[in-house]
Amino acid sequence: MPNSSGKKKKAIIFGIGLDSDGHKRVTTGPNFALVGGTEETHDGMTEKVGLYILQTHGQPMSKGMV
C-alpha cells in the first residue's frame, strides 16, 4: 500500500534471542532477521516467522531463507 509520498511500505521482522549457549545463530530472509538464542529459542523463532510468512503470504519460507 503506497503512503503519502507514493512509496510502498515495507515491514521487517527482527527477532532477538536473549538466552545463549555460546553459539552464534543468525537466520535471515528478505524481510526478517533472527539473531541469538539457544538452539531451542532460535528454532522457535524461526518456526514462528515461517508460520507468519505462510499465513500472510500463502507460501512457505524457501530453503534459501533459513
CORSUL-V216415 format. One line per field, one symbol per residue. psi: psi as a letter, one per 40 degrees, with the letter a starting at -180 (. if undefined). A space follows every 50 residues. Layout:
psi = ???
This chain:
psi = hiadeeihihihhhhhheiieeihhhhiadfihhiaiidddddddddddd ddddddeeiihided.
